[in-house]
């Protein structure tokens, strides 16, 4: 801080003709810290703190406070200074707790060290980067450790990382503490490979002494920024055997400022020595507050200062200076000499935005500095310790980057060790959780007809009605719709037979028409022959309603067209048969019956009545249960086929008779033609049309051909279409 103040006082651009003063207090304990806070709040020129209704015009001894250097002390100082809106810029490596970001409680607090919320996010992304999902969390027994672990566990709970154990490192300086030994024993029993230690350096020192004593090796230790680079930790004897240590460190400052600080420190040591010599020979004490023999003892202790913490102090002083520079209007070249109130300076400090040795100094709405972290890893070359930057964590937006070539693991193969409770399942296998930890599970293959959605690895989801999936599937496939298409070989065969039959009917019709007046045609029935041939043609044409994708019209026409036309044909045949019977049998016995039959137009009435009865039956049947296109899904759900057919609407909701019988290698084709009663006295014709199960000979032929063809199916994703006759 003294170095920064002297630089600013000697600057001609920053606060020209303005001299900054300072007072330094020892805050090694809570009482001394509170005493220093009250001294800073004392009225200017007095030694008391005056309580006023409003502090807008209150002039304390100091307009800004730098420090203290711990979270515990900073919480007290920030609470007191906030009452007077005195800016407090904390420079402590420990005063990073997220609680201090609450402006409702600490409106005047700012800091030049990132909030622990950023550090927690960095640790969280580090665990995810290396795929560590089974970890132990340890924290020191203070606000820094407990608040940090709370924030970290909150992130881990909402992710795929599980906390095997969370413990608190007791505040003990003695490695023989039984609680420490018990804590280390628990870590070894939970069998994890990664332990996150969010602790202050004072608490973690005896902990690692016990870890070395227990000969715990081969673990990964993720460190918080407080103890990662602490000399007292890496100097613990035997600590190089504990495994790999990596963690967070605030962005390293520019080396130039550290070199300048070293040069200034050397010159200060010379000045202190000169001052001490003059005092020893009895000369008058220099009128300089810098001359103190105690400073020499502090300066000569090697490596006692933390470079990053020193730069945080340096940045805090410059932030106050830039705020004063703006408040006093020094941009014009001359600073005003008006009274500076703390609340005015606080507003200006919040708005500062400048670059200090390539480091951007600015504060967000919570008073936290916009600064990220370096990812540091310990490296040992024999007994020699070193630290290397293996990655970075930058903010706004938050992003983590790791350089794999710089990472040196303790494992034999040099690969990152894994830390999982259960190994990852194979594709298409769901996780069956065994305990409250979602990371501990067994793998179970998804059954046929279901798939594993990556968004929910704990449950296999059912495929849609028009989809299928094999066992251990991650996606569902569309089923192949099966119907008798026009391009099928079977369709060509049936069409050829139907066309041939219709050509024969047409030929007979022409032949009968040319010989209509001959006795042969007249004896065969005369004009009734044309009605029979026409009805047979309509019967053959009903085949076209069974080919192609079933439609509403085709479903409505297929049965009535066949039934009505065939009824007309059978009625004509029955009439002709009755006439022959009358001629040879009844005419001699009952001539009046035959005359009445012919005089009353008996053949016409019989054909008309039979046809009308059949039409009425078809109309009633279709009205009660109209035939509609229906998709019949084969079972089980692994089947790749959908049978597209036309069935009565009441049967469309019935369970499929093929359930449990089909698979993606076979298809059960059923012909469920409606059994229509024919109004005819000839039982043999009735059996031809409607057999024992209501199956026509045509349906038997179709079933026969389909059964043979389904013995060898092509790829389930591209299959030829077949027809299910209903």
Secondary structure in CASP SS format (residue, H / E / C, confidence):
PFRMAT SS
TARGET T0000
AUTHOR 0000-0000-0000
METHOD secondary structure of the structure
MODEL  1
X C 1.00
X H 1.00
X H 1.00
X H 1.00
X H 1.00
X H 1.00
X H 1.00
X H 1.00
X H 1.00
X C 1.00
X C 1.00
X C 1.00
X C 1.00
X C 1.00
X C 1.00
X C 1.00
X C 1.00
X C 1.00
X C 1.00
X C 1.00
X C 1.00
X C 1.00
X C 1.00
X C 1.00
X C 1.00
X C 1.00
X C 1.00
X C 1.00
X C 1.00
X H 1.00
X H 1.00
X H 1.00
X H 1.00
X H 1.00
X H 1.00
X H 1.00
X H 1.00
X H 1.00
X H 1.00
X H 1.00
X H 1.00
X C 1.00
X E 1.00
X C 1.00
X C 1.00
X C 1.00
X C 1.00
X C 1.00
X C 1.00
X C 1.00
X C 1.00
X C 1.00
X C 1.00
X C 1.00
X C 1.00
X C 1.00
X C 1.00
X C 1.00
X C 1.00
X E 1.00
X C 1.00
X C 1.00
X C 1.00
X E 1.00
X E 1.00
X E 1.00
X C 1.00
X C 1.00
X C 1.00
X C 1.00
X H 1.00
X H 1.00
X H 1.00
X H 1.00
X H 1.00
X H 1.00
X H 1.00
X H 1.00
X H 1.00
X H 1.00
X H 1.00
X H 1.00
X H 1.00
X H 1.00
X C 1.00
X C 1.00
X E 1.00
X E 1.00
X E 1.00
X E 1.00
X C 1.00
X C 1.00
X C 1.00
X C 1.00
X C 1.00
X C 1.00
X C 1.00
X H 1.00
X H 1.00
X H 1.00
X H 1.00
X C 1.00
X C 1.00
X C 1.00
X C 1.00
X C 1.00
X C 1.00
X C 1.00
X E 1.00
X E 1.00
X E 1.00
X C 1.00
X C 1.00
X C 1.00
X C 1.00
X H 1.00
X H 1.00
X H 1.00
X H 1.00
X H 1.00
X H 1.00
X H 1.00
X H 1.00
X H 1.00
X H 1.00
X H 1.00
X H 1.00
X H 1.00
X H 1.00
X C 1.00
X C 1.00
X C 1.00
X C 1.00
X E 1.00
X E 1.00
X E 1.00
X E 1.00
X E 1.00
X E 1.00
X E 1.00
X C 1.00
X C 1.00
X H 1.00
X H 1.00
X H 1.00
X H 1.00
X H 1.00
X H 1.00
X H 1.00
X H 1.00
X H 1.00
X H 1.00
X H 1.00
X H 1.00
X H 1.00
X H 1.00
X H 1.00
X C 1.00
X C 1.00
X C 1.00
X C 1.00
X E 1.00
X E 1.00
X E 1.00
X E 1.00
X E 1.00
X E 1.00
X E 1.00
X E 1.00
X C 1.00
X C 1.00
X C 1.00
X C 1.00
X C 1.00
X C 1.00
X C 1.00
X C 1.00
X H 1.00
X H 1.00
X H 1.00
X H 1.00
X H 1.00
X H 1.00
X H 1.00
X H 1.00
X H 1.00
X H 1.00
X H 1.00
X H 1.00
X H 1.00
X C 1.00
X C 1.00
X C 1.00
X E 1.00
X E 1.00
X E 1.00
X E 1.00
X E 1.00
X C 1.00
X C 1.00
X H 1.00
X H 1.00
X H 1.00
X H 1.00
X H 1.00
X H 1.00
X H 1.00
X H 1.00
X H 1.00
X H 1.00
X H 1.00
X H 1.00
X H 1.00
X C 1.00
X C 1.00
X C 1.00
X C 1.00
X C 1.00
X E 1.00
X E 1.00
X E 1.00
X E 1.00
X E 1.00
X C 1.00
X C 1.00
X C 1.00
X C 1.00
X C 1.00
X C 1.00
X C 1.00
X H 1.00
X H 1.00
X H 1.00
X H 1.00
X C 1.00
X C 1.00
X C 1.00
X C 1.00
X H 1.00
X H 1.00
X H 1.00
X C 1.00
X E 1.00
X E 1.00
X E 1.00
X E 1.00
X E 1.00
X E 1.00
X E 1.00
X E 1.00
X C 1.00
X C 1.00
X C 1.00
X C 1.00
X H 1.00
X H 1.00
X H 1.00
X H 1.00
X H 1.00
X H 1.00
X H 1.00
X H 1.00
X H 1.00
X H 1.00
X H 1.00
X H 1.00
X H 1.00
X H 1.00
X H 1.00
X H 1.00
X H 1.00
X H 1.00
X H 1.00
X H 1.00
X H 1.00
X H 1.00
X H 1.00
X H 1.00
X H 1.00
X H 1.00
X C 1.00
X C 1.00
X C 1.00
X C 1.00
X C 1.00
X C 1.00
X C 1.00
X C 1.00
X C 1.00
X C 1.00
X C 1.00
X C 1.00
X H 1.00
X H 1.00
X H 1.00
X H 1.00
X H 1.00
X H 1.00
X H 1.00
X C 1.00
X C 1.00
X C 1.00
X C 1.00
X C 1.00
X C 1.00
X C 1.00
X H 1.00
X H 1.00
X H 1.00
X H 1.00
X H 1.00
X H 1.00
X H 1.00
X H 1.00
X H 1.00
X H 1.00
X H 1.00
X H 1.00
X H 1.00
X H 1.00
X H 1.00
X H 1.00
X H 1.00
X H 1.00
X H 1.00
X H 1.00
X H 1.00
X C 1.00
X C 1.00
X H 1.00
X H 1.00
X H 1.00
X C 1.00
X C 1.00
X C 1.00
X C 1.00
X C 1.00
X C 1.00
X C 1.00
X C 1.00
X C 1.00
X H 1.00
X H 1.00
X H 1.00
X H 1.00
X H 1.00
X H 1.00
X H 1.00
X H 1.00
X H 1.00
X C 1.00
X C 1.00
X E 1.00
X E 1.00
X E 1.00
X E 1.00
X C 1.00
X C 1.00
X E 1.00
X E 1.00
X E 1.00
X E 1.00
X E 1.00
X C 1.00
X C 1.00
X C 1.00
X C 1.00
X E 1.00
X E 1.00
X C 1.00
X C 1.00
X C 1.00
X E 1.00
X E 1.00
X E 1.00
X E 1.00
X E 1.00
X E 1.00
X E 1.00
X E 1.00
X E 1.00
X C 1.00
X C 1.00
X E 1.00
X E 1.00
X E 1.00
X E 1.00
X E 1.00
X E 1.00
X E 1.00
X E 1.00
X E 1.00
X E 1.00
X E 1.00
X C 1.00
X C 1.00
X C 1.00
X C 1.00
X E 1.00
X E 1.00
X E 1.00
X E 1.00
X C 1.00
X H 1.00
X H 1.00
X H 1.00
X C 1.00
X C 1.00
X C 1.00
X C 1.00
X C 1.00
X C 1.00
X C 1.00
X C 1.00
X C 1.00
X C 1.00
X C 1.00
X C 1.00
X C 1.00
X C 1.00
X C 1.00
X C 1.00
X C 1.00
X C 1.00
X C 1.00
X C 1.00
X C 1.00
X C 1.00
X E 1.00
X E 1.00
X E 1.00
X E 1.00
X E 1.00
X C 1.00
X C 1.00
X C 1.00
X C 1.00
X C 1.00
X C 1.00
X C 1.00
X E 1.00
X E 1.00
X E 1.00
X E 1.00
X E 1.00
X C 1.00
X C 1.00
X C 1.00
X C 1.00
X E 1.00
X E 1.00
X E 1.00
X C 1.00
X C 1.00
X C 1.00
X C 1.00
X C 1.00
X C 1.00
X C 1.00
X E 1.00
X E 1.00
X E 1.00
X C 1.00
X C 1.00
X C 1.00
X C 1.00
X E 1.00
X E 1.00
X C 1.00
X C 1.00
X C 1.00
X C 1.00
X C 1.00
X C 1.00
X C 1.00
X C 1.00
X E 1.00
X E 1.00
X C 1.00
X E 1.00
X E 1.00
X E 1.00
X C 1.00
X E 1.00
X C 1.00
X C 1.00
X C 1.00
X C 1.00
X H 1.00
X H 1.00
X H 1.00
X H 1.00
X H 1.00
X H 1.00
X H 1.00
X H 1.00
X H 1.00
X H 1.00
X H 1.00
X H 1.00
X H 1.00
X H 1.00
X H 1.00
X H 1.00
X H 1.00
X H 1.00
X H 1.00
X H 1.00
X H 1.00
X H 1.00
X H 1.00
X H 1.00
X H 1.00
X H 1.00
X C 1.00
X C 1.00
X C 1.00
X C 1.00
X H 1.00
X H 1.00
X H 1.00
X H 1.00
X H 1.00
X H 1.00
X C 1.00
X C 1.00
X H 1.00
X H 1.00
X H 1.00
X H 1.00
X H 1.00
X H 1.00
X H 1.00
X H 1.00
X H 1.00
X H 1.00
X H 1.00
X H 1.00
X H 1.00
X H 1.00
X H 1.00
X H 1.00
X H 1.00
X H 1.00
X H 1.00
X H 1.00
X C 1.00
X C 1.00
X C 1.00
X C 1.00
X C 1.00
X H 1.00
X H 1.00
X H 1.00
X H 1.00
X H 1.00
X H 1.00
X H 1.00
X H 1.00
X H 1.00
X H 1.00
X H 1.00
X H 1.00
X H 1.00
X H 1.00
X H 1.00
X H 1.00
X H 1.00
X H 1.00
X H 1.00
X H 1.00
X H 1.00
X H 1.00
X H 1.00
X H 1.00
X H 1.00
X H 1.00
X H 1.00
X H 1.00
X H 1.00
X H 1.00
X H 1.00
X H 1.00
X H 1.00
X H 1.00
X H 1.00
X H 1.00
X H 1.00
X H 1.00
X C 1.00
X H 1.00
X H 1.00
X H 1.00
X H 1.00
X H 1.00
X H 1.00
X H 1.00
X H 1.00
X H 1.00
X C 1.00
X C 1.00
X H 1.00
X H 1.00
X H 1.00
X H 1.00
X H 1.00
X H 1.00
X H 1.00
X H 1.00
X H 1.00
X H 1.00
X H 1.00
X H 1.00
X H 1.00
X H 1.00
X H 1.00
X H 1.00
X H 1.00
X H 1.00
X H 1.00
X H 1.00
X H 1.00
X H 1.00
X H 1.00
X C 1.00
X C 1.00
X E 1.00
X E 1.00
X E 1.00
X E 1.00
X E 1.00
X E 1.00
X E 1.00
X C 1.00
X C 1.00
X C 1.00
X C 1.00
X C 1.00
X C 1.00
X C 1.00
X E 1.00
X E 1.00
X E 1.00
X E 1.00
X E 1.00
X E 1.00
X E 1.00
X E 1.00
X H 1.00
X H 1.00
X H 1.00
X C 1.00
X C 1.00
X C 1.00
X C 1.00
X C 1.00
X C 1.00
X C 1.00
X C 1.00
X C 1.00
X C 1.00
X C 1.00
X E 1.00
X C 1.00
X C 1.00
X E 1.00
X C 1.00
X C 1.00
X C 1.00
X C 1.00
X C 1.00
X C 1.00
X C 1.00
X C 1.00
X C 1.00
X C 1.00
X C 1.00
X C 1.00
X C 1.00
X C 1.00
X C 1.00
X C 1.00
X H 1.00
X H 1.00
X H 1.00
X H 1.00
X H 1.00
X H 1.00
X H 1.00
X C 1.00
X C 1.00
X C 1.00
X C 1.00
X C 1.00
X C 1.00
X C 1.00
X H 1.00
X H 1.00
X H 1.00
X H 1.00
X H 1.00
X H 1.00
X H 1.00
X H 1.00
X H 1.00
X H 1.00
X H 1.00
X H 1.00
X H 1.00
X C 1.00
X C 1.00
X C 1.00
X C 1.00
X C 1.00
X C 1.00
X C 1.00
X C 1.00
X C 1.00
X C 1.00
X C 1.00
X C 1.00
X E 1.00
X C 1.00
X C 1.00
X C 1.00
X C 1.00
END
